Amino acid sequence: MKAALLYGPNDVRLEQVEVPEVGPWEVLVKVEVALTCGTDLKTYHRGYHVMIKQLPSPFGHEFGGVIVKVGEKVKNFHAGMRVVAANSAPCNSCFYCRVNQPSLCENLEFLNGAYAEYIKVPESIVRQNLLQIPSHVSFRQAAICEPLACAIHGVEESNVKMGDTVAIIGAGPIGLMLVRLAKLKGARVIVIGRNNFKLERAKHLGADEIISIYEDFNPEKTIQEMTEGRGVDVAIEAVGLPEIWERTIDITRKGGIVNFFGGCEKGTSVRIDTEKLHYHEKKIMGVFHHTPRYITTAMNLIARDPLGFDGLITHEFPLEDLGKAFRIIDERQALKIAIVP
């Protein structure tokens, strides 16, 4: 089969490899569509990620497809079933799983290899995070399930409530999902970004106000004016840059919540004004990954509103053009791109 393999920074090669053999509890899926992801782009440029254990490595993790083979002990799934799989599953036995924090599981089993014609789904994911796609949902729509689950996790941990004013910093695909989810919670949503194409998409997904940092060089002041001098109730950083993390604190009101959702490069750090943390009682958190509960929630949300997130997929390319897809995203001319093996 054809598969994209990551060899190092900016080095992905399309090669012919053997179709995986499935074990008794495993499933083989023919990939109908895989989606590009901000994490994949970072991994492509950096040549590593927590999900990548060794190089060269299969690559890509958002996909929908059709089961072509099941292991002899697999129940509830069969050949011909349309499915979507998450990119990991918790062990359910470590300390973090026992205290109901499965996104921090010490033994998360990751799944890579969606940029290929076939992908083998391991037992732990088959048991917990392999879901049938409803007949009225397309493969493209279903493939959004995994990143949407991460965004749901972020909004839920941020305790967004009806009537809150929420700022989303960053208008990439995850930022736009956060916009949509915050609106579904009944919040007033302000989006701060630098790309007018993406900010327009934010409007279509429900943003009440947008701030372009190219047109507004002091978004902190603008936020103060929009909130009667207080700042927002919740601010979610969806960019992943330390300098933006620091500015996110400044737009949040006293007693507000700051969610550092965008993952920064390993080894970086931020400086925090201790007065704002202590005397202003600001709550600062990080939110990582998803859980089986949120994977199911995401699929249910997509099933209820299949068109709700369609605008996030702006292009479609064959697997051979994966490198071109990453270049277009780098040039900020696309959001998510559907890769069709």
C-alpha positions in Angstrom: 0.0 0.0 0.0 1.0 3.7 -0.3 1.9 5.4 3.0 3.5 8.7 4.0 6.4 8.1 6.4 8.0 10.9 8.6 11.8 10.7 8.5 12.6 13.9 10.3 12.0 17.7 10.1 10.3 18.6 6.9 11.0 15.1 5.5 7.9 13.1 4.7 8.2 10.4 2.0 5.5 8.5 0.1 6.5 4.8 0.0 5.2 1.4 -0.7 4.8 -0.6 2.5 3.1 -3.9 3.5 -0.6 -3.7 4.4 -0.7 -4.4 8.2 -1.8 -7.8 9.5 -4.4 -7.6 12.2 -4.3 -9.5 15.5 -7.2 -11.2 17.2 -8.6 -7.9 18.8 -7.6 -5.5 16.0 -9.3 -4.0 13.0 -8.0 -3.0 9.5 -9.6 0.1 8.0 -9.4 1.4 4.4 -8.8 5.1 4.8 -11.4 7.0 2.8 -10.3 10.5 4.0 -7.6 11.8 6.3 -7.5 15.4 7.5 -4.5 17.6 8.1 -4.1 18.9 11.6 -2.1 21.6 13.4 -0.3 18.9 15.4 0.7 17.1 12.2 2.1 20.4 10.8 4.1 21.0 13.9 5.3 17.4 13.8 6.2 17.7 10.2 8.4 20.8 10.9 9.9 19.6 14.1 10.3 16.0 13.2 9.0 14.7 16.5 6.0 14.6 18.7 4.9 12.7 21.9 2.8 10.5 19.5 5.9 9.6 17.5 8.0 7.0 19.2 10.7 6.4 16.5 11.6 7.4 13.0 10.7 6.7 10.3 7.1 6.7 11.4 3.6 6.5 9.9 2.0 9.8 10.0 -1.5 11.4 10.4 -4.2 10.7 12.8 -7.6 12.2 11.8 -9.5 9.8 9.5 -12.7 8.1 8.5 -12.9 4.8 6.6 -14.4 1.4 6.0 -13.5 -1.7 7.9 -12.0 -4.3 5.5 -10.9 -6.9 8.1 -11.5 -7.7 11.8 -9.6 -9.9 14.2 -11.3 -13.2 15.2 -12.1 -12.0 18.7 -13.5 -8.6 17.7 -17.2 -8.1 18.5 -19.6 -5.3 17.4 -17.6 -4.4 14.3 -17.5 -6.1 10.9 -16.2 -5.7 7.4 -18.0 -3.0 5.4 -18.8 -0.9 8.5 -18.0 2.9 8.2 -16.0 4.0 11.2 -14.0 6.8 12.7 -11.2 6.1 15.3 -9.6 8.4 17.8 -5.8 8.6 17.8 -5.3 7.2 21.3 -6.9 5.3 24.2 -6.1 5.3 27.9 -5.1 2.2 29.9 -7.8 2.6 32.6 -5.5 1.3 35.2 -2.7 3.9 35.9 -3.0 6.5 38.6 -4.4 9.2 36.3 -7.0 6.9 34.9 -8.1 5.9 38.4 -8.6 9.5 39.4 -10.6 10.1 36.2 -8.0 12.1 34.3 -7.6 9.7 31.3 -6.2 12.4 29.0 -3.1 12.3 31.3 -2.9 8.5 31.2 0.7 7.3 31.7 0.2 4.6 29.1 -1.7 6.3 26.3 -1.6 4.1 23.2 -1.3 6.4 20.2 -2.3 5.7 16.6 -0.5 7.2 13.6 -0.7 6.3 10.0 -3.8 7.9 8.6 -1.9 9.3 5.6 -2.0 5.9 3.9 -4.4 3.6 2.1 -4.9 1.3 5.1 -4.5 1.7 8.9 -4.6 -0.9 11.6 -6.5 0.1 14.7 -5.1 -1.5 17.9 -7.1 -3.3 20.5 -7.3 -0.5 23.1 -8.8 1.9 20.6 -11.1 -0.7 19.1 -12.5 -1.3 22.6 -12.9 2.4 23.6 -12.6 4.8 20.7 -13.7 3.2 17.5 -17.2 4.5 16.5 -19.6 3.7 13.7 -20.3 6.6 11.4 -24.0 7.3 11.0 -25.3 6.8 7.5 -26.1 10.5 7.0 -22.6 11.7 8.0 -19.8 11.8 5.4 -16.3 10.6 5.9 -15.0 14.1 5.8 -17.5 15.2 8.5 -16.8 12.2 10.7 -13.0 12.7 10.5 -13.4 16.0 12.4 -14.4 13.9 15.5 -10.9 13.7 17.1 -9.9 17.4 17.1 -13.5 18.3 18.0 -13.2 16.1 21.0 -10.1 18.0 22.1 -12.0 21.3 21.7 -14.9 20.0 23.7 -12.5 19.0 26.4 -11.1 22.6 26.4 -14.5 24.3 26.6 -15.7 22.0 29.3 -12.6 22.4 31.5 -13.0 26.2 31.0 -16.4 26.1 32.6 -18.0 28.3 29.9 -21.5 29.3 30.9 -24.4 31.0 29.3 -23.9 34.7 29.3 -20.1 34.6 29.6 -17.8 36.7 27.5 -15.2 34.3 26.0 -12.1 35.3 24.0 -10.6 32.8 21.6 -7.1 33.7 20.6 -6.3 32.1 17.3 -8.6 31.4 14.4 -7.1 28.1 13.1 -9.3 25.0 12.9 -9.2 24.3 16.7 -9.8 28.0 17.4 -12.9 27.9 15.1 -14.2 24.8 16.8 -13.8 26.5 20.1 -15.8 29.5 18.7 -18.7 27.2 17.6 -18.7 25.3 20.9 -18.7 28.4 23.1 -21.6 29.8 21.1 -23.5 26.5 21.7 -22.9 27.2 25.4 -24.6 30.6 25.0 -21.5 32.7 25.4 -20.6 36.0 23.7 -17.5 35.2 21.7 -14.7 37.5 20.7 -12.0 36.1 18.3 -8.5 37.5 18.0 -6.5 36.5 15.0 -4.2 37.7 12.2 -5.7 36.1 9.1 -8.7 37.8 7.6 -9.7 34.7 5.7 -9.9 32.7 9.0 -11.6 35.6 10.9 -14.3 35.6 8.3 -14.8 31.9 8.9 -15.1 32.8 12.7 -18.0 35.1 11.9 -19.8 32.3 10.0 -19.3 30.0 13.0 -20.9 32.5 15.4 -18.2 34.9 16.6 -19.9 38.1 17.9 -16.8 40.3 17.4 -13.5 39.8 15.7 -10.2 41.6 16.3 -7.5 41.5 13.6 -4.1 42.1 15.2 -2.9 43.6 11.9 -5.5 46.3 12.1 -5.6 46.6 15.9 -2.1 46.8 17.5 -3.5 46.8 21.0 -6.1 44.1 21.3 -5.8 44.2 25.1 -7.2 47.8 25.1 -9.9 46.8 22.7 -11.0 43.9 24.9 -11.1 46.3 27.9 -13.4 48.7 25.9 -15.6 45.8 24.8 -16.0 44.6 28.4 -16.5 47.8 30.4 -12.9 47.7 31.5 -13.1 44.3 33.2 -11.7 41.8 30.7 -13.3 38.6 29.5 -14.7 35.9 31.8 -12.8 33.2 29.9 -9.8 33.4 27.6 -8.6 30.4 25.6 -5.3 30.6 23.8 -5.3 28.4 20.7 -2.1 29.4 19.0 0.7 27.8 21.1 3.2 30.6 21.4 4.6 31.6 24.8 4.4 35.3 24.1 0.7 34.9 23.2 0.1 32.9 26.4 1.4 35.9 28.4 -0.9 38.3 26.6 -3.9 36.1 27.2 -3.6 36.6 30.9 -3.9 40.4 30.4 -7.3 40.2 28.7 -9.0 38.2 31.4 -11.0 39.8 34.2 -10.3 39.4 37.9 -11.5 36.0 38.9 -11.5 34.9 35.3 -10.3 31.7 33.7 -7.2 31.5 31.4 -6.9 28.3 29.3 -3.5 27.7 27.7 -4.9 25.3 25.1 -2.4 25.8 22.3 0.7 23.6 22.9 4.0 25.4 22.8 7.3 24.0 21.8 9.1 21.8 24.3 11.5 23.8 26.6 9.8 27.1 26.2 8.5 29.1 29.2 6.4 32.1 30.2 6.6 34.9 32.7 3.5 35.6 34.9 2.8 38.7 36.9 2.2 37.3 40.4 -0.1 40.1 41.3 -2.5 39.2 38.6 -2.4 35.6 39.6 -2.8 36.1 43.4 -4.6 39.4 44.0 -6.8 39.1 40.9 -7.6 35.5 41.6 -7.1 34.5 38.0 -7.3 30.8 37.4 -4.7 29.5 34.9 -4.9 26.0 33.4 -3.6 23.8 30.6 -5.9 21.4 28.8 -4.4 18.5 26.8 -5.9 15.9 24.4 -9.3 14.2 24.8 -11.0 11.3 26.6 -13.3 8.5 25.4 -16.2 10.4 26.8 -15.4 13.5 24.6 -14.8 11.3 21.5 -18.4 10.0 21.9 -19.7 13.5 22.6 -18.0 14.8 19.5 -19.5 12.1 17.3 -22.9 12.7 18.7 -22.6 16.5 18.0 -21.5 15.8 14.4 -24.4 13.4 14.0 -26.9 16.0 15.1 -25.4 18.8 12.9 -23.3 17.3 10.1 -22.9 20.6 8.4 -21.9 22.5 11.6 -18.2 22.2 11.0 -18.1 21.7 7.2 -16.5 25.1 6.6 -13.3 24.0 8.3 -12.3 21.7 5.4 -11.3 24.1 2.6 -9.3 21.9 0.2 -8.9 18.3 -1.0 -5.8 16.6 -2.3 -4.6 13.1 -3.2 -2.0 11.5 -0.9 0.7 12.2 -3.3 0.2 16.0 -2.7 0.6 15.8 1.1 3.7 18.0 1.0 1.8 20.6 -1.1 -1.1 20.5 1.4 1.3 21.4 4.3 2.8 24.3 2.2 -0.6 25.7 1.6 -1.5 25.6 5.3 1.9 27.2 6.1 1.0 30.0 3.7 -2.3 30.5 5.6 -4.4 29.8 2.5 -6.3 26.9 4.0 -7.8 25.5 7.2 -8.0 21.8 7.2 -7.3 19.8 4.0 -8.9 16.5 3.1 -6.3 13.9 2.0 -7.8 11.2 -0.1 -5.6 8.1 -0.5 
